[in-house]
Amino acid sequence: MSVLGLIEFSGIARGIRASDAMVKAAPVELLESHHLDPGKYVAIVTGDVASVDAAVNAGLFDAGPSHIVQSFVLANLHEQIIPAMKGEAPVPECDAVGVLETRTIASIIEAADAACKTSPVSLMRLRLALHIGGKGYAVLVGTVADVEAAVEAGATIAGPALVDHVVIPNPYPETFEHLRSKFEGHAG
């Protein structure tokens, strides 16, 4: 069972120190630790439930409540989330492409997780805030019906953090190839 822990900090200096406290508190893998636009910082860890919980609690304690934008521990994570975050997800042929876009990192991860658990879709990409104004987006592929169901489930979970969501049936081949090539080898 994969578990993901996330803390988004309101400042860079405090975020760096708190992310260090997180990895010192428990045996976790640090997936992301970097600045975000505009001037925030994020730390994302994975591991077993107890370790991720301990790491997130250590980061929250170190930073203090006034320096936290959002945080979560997401247990029972869908197996496609981490490879998509790392830019390692395979890109299969598809009948449809769906895109979810949110205002925050936490909301896009939760939306993508719900989308993947709703329908047999492939999570092609999960982009987290870096160089896109703090937003996040997920790209899903599969049959039209599966992508529609997945995108709707993700949009519902995102709630007020949702910026937009679209489904593109029968994507134009060159557009899809361009989309695929942009994602190959680009993490985050």
Legacy VTK file of the C-alpha trace (Angstrom):
# vtk DataFile Version 3.0
C-alpha trace
ASCII
DATASET POLYDATA
POINTS 188 float
0.000 0.000 0.000
1.486 3.335 -1.035
1.108 6.374 1.170
1.842 9.971 0.229
2.432 12.855 2.620
2.494 16.487 1.516
3.095 19.823 3.147
2.879 23.102 1.265
4.604 25.906 3.154
3.965 29.647 2.823
7.697 30.416 2.641
10.858 28.914 1.213
13.265 29.104 4.184
10.817 27.518 6.620
9.889 24.893 4.037
13.498 23.830 3.522
14.082 23.427 7.243
10.793 21.592 7.819
11.391 19.206 4.882
14.739 18.348 6.468
12.919 17.637 9.746
10.501 15.382 7.859
13.159 13.072 6.446
15.039 12.986 9.749
11.882 11.974 11.646
11.145 8.711 9.832
12.396 6.416 7.043
10.571 7.998 4.088
11.483 8.733 0.477
11.519 12.435 -0.363
9.758 12.657 -3.746
9.615 16.451 -4.041
11.246 19.271 -2.103
11.378 22.586 -3.933
10.081 26.136 -4.223
6.774 26.932 -5.906
5.385 30.007 -7.571
4.749 32.465 -5.960
7.365 32.081 -3.214
6.044 28.954 -1.487
7.698 25.587 -0.827
6.503 21.975 -1.000
7.724 18.708 0.476
6.235 15.361 -0.591
7.224 12.039 0.991
6.237 8.411 0.551
6.656 5.302 2.660
4.573 3.238 5.048
1.630 4.802 6.907
3.376 5.252 10.263
6.536 6.712 8.717
4.706 9.154 6.453
2.449 10.228 9.318
5.488 10.799 11.568
7.323 12.733 8.846
4.357 15.013 8.100
3.787 15.656 11.808
7.472 16.541 12.214
7.281 18.980 9.301
4.106 20.582 10.619
5.612 20.958 14.094
8.879 22.395 12.750
7.185 24.955 10.525
4.412 25.973 12.902
0.774 26.508 11.912
1.248 30.041 10.592
3.631 28.752 7.885
1.409 25.959 6.513
-0.723 26.432 3.407
-2.021 22.842 3.267
-1.043 19.320 4.179
-2.269 15.739 3.986
-1.433 12.101 4.462
-3.092 10.113 1.680
-3.157 6.375 2.388
-4.159 3.686 -0.100
-2.720 5.749 -2.941
-3.454 4.515 -6.472
-0.359 2.861 -7.958
-0.261 5.235 -10.955
0.207 8.423 -8.907
3.909 8.230 -8.017
5.133 7.147 -11.496
3.074 9.960 -13.048
4.582 12.471 -10.601
8.058 11.284 -11.554
7.311 11.500 -15.291
7.748 7.726 -15.615
4.197 6.746 -16.564
3.785 4.857 -19.852
1.773 6.647 -22.518
-0.610 4.198 -24.190
-2.685 4.708 -27.311
-6.115 6.059 -26.457
-9.584 7.006 -27.618
-9.786 10.067 -25.366
-7.673 12.452 -23.324
-8.929 14.064 -20.124
-7.359 16.962 -18.270
-8.005 18.107 -14.702
-6.564 21.468 -13.583
-6.578 22.735 -9.993
-5.349 25.721 -8.040
-3.298 23.642 -5.577
-0.953 20.674 -5.457
-2.873 18.766 -2.803
-6.130 19.043 -4.729
-4.668 17.740 -8.021
-3.111 14.731 -6.302
-6.393 13.918 -4.561
-8.353 14.477 -7.797
-6.001 12.266 -9.847
-6.145 9.546 -7.192
-9.959 9.584 -7.271
-10.000 9.617 -11.083
-7.715 6.566 -11.299
-9.799 4.692 -8.732
-13.055 5.424 -10.617
-12.292 4.034 -14.082
-9.633 1.940 -15.830
-7.745 4.937 -17.222
-4.016 5.565 -17.521
-2.602 8.565 -15.697
-0.217 9.909 -18.297
1.017 12.927 -16.355
0.671 14.609 -12.981
2.236 18.059 -13.048
2.741 19.803 -9.717
2.942 23.589 -9.624
6.506 24.157 -10.778
6.574 26.925 -13.403
2.768 26.943 -13.747
1.812 29.509 -11.130
1.253 27.086 -8.262
-1.404 25.099 -10.133
-1.467 21.396 -10.826
-2.850 19.323 -13.670
-3.398 15.689 -14.510
-3.677 14.108 -17.965
-5.635 10.846 -18.220
-6.132 8.604 -21.240
-8.428 5.709 -22.085
-11.803 5.062 -23.666
-14.160 8.010 -23.947
-16.579 6.647 -21.317
-13.799 5.792 -18.860
-12.070 9.154 -19.259
-15.376 11.019 -18.855
-16.174 9.131 -15.641
-12.653 9.591 -14.271
-12.540 13.312 -15.046
-15.948 13.877 -13.438
-14.863 11.995 -10.292
-11.651 14.012 -10.098
-13.494 17.295 -10.641
-15.903 16.442 -7.824
-13.044 15.677 -5.417
-11.206 18.887 -6.384
-14.290 20.932 -5.477
-13.616 24.661 -5.199
-9.919 24.163 -6.055
-10.927 23.050 -9.580
-9.873 25.488 -12.309
-11.190 23.461 -15.262
-11.647 19.977 -16.653
-11.999 18.761 -20.232
-12.372 15.529 -22.178
-11.097 15.330 -25.754
-12.591 12.385 -27.635
-10.619 11.051 -30.577
-7.657 13.423 -30.165
-6.011 14.566 -33.353
-2.942 12.302 -33.855
-0.360 15.090 -34.147
-1.765 16.853 -31.082
-1.557 13.675 -29.055
1.974 12.930 -30.300
3.010 16.493 -29.412
1.493 16.036 -25.951
3.242 12.688 -25.545
6.655 14.040 -26.606
6.378 17.008 -24.233
5.929 14.605 -21.325
8.670 12.105 -22.112
11.638 12.641 -19.862
10.229 15.665 -18.002
9.498 15.032 -14.328
7.504 17.262 -11.983
LINES 1 189
188 0 1 2 3 4 5 6 7 8 9 10 11 12 13 14 15 16 17 18 19 20 21 22 23 24 25 26 27 28 29 30 31 32 33 34 35 36 37 38 39 40 41 42 43 44 45 46 47 48 49 50 51 52 53 54 55 56 57 58 59 60 61 62 63 64 65 66 67 68 69 70 71 72 73 74 75 76 77 78 79 80 81 82 83 84 85 86 87 88 89 90 91 92 93 94 95 96 97 98 99 100 101 102 103 104 105 106 107 108 109 110 111 112 113 114 115 116 117 118 119 120 121 122 123 124 125 126 127 128 129 130 131 132 133 134 135 136 137 138 139 140 141 142 143 144 145 146 147 148 149 150 151 152 153 154 155 156 157 158 159 160 161 162 163 164 165 166 167 168 169 170 171 172 173 174 175 176 177 178 179 180 181 182 183 184 185 186 187
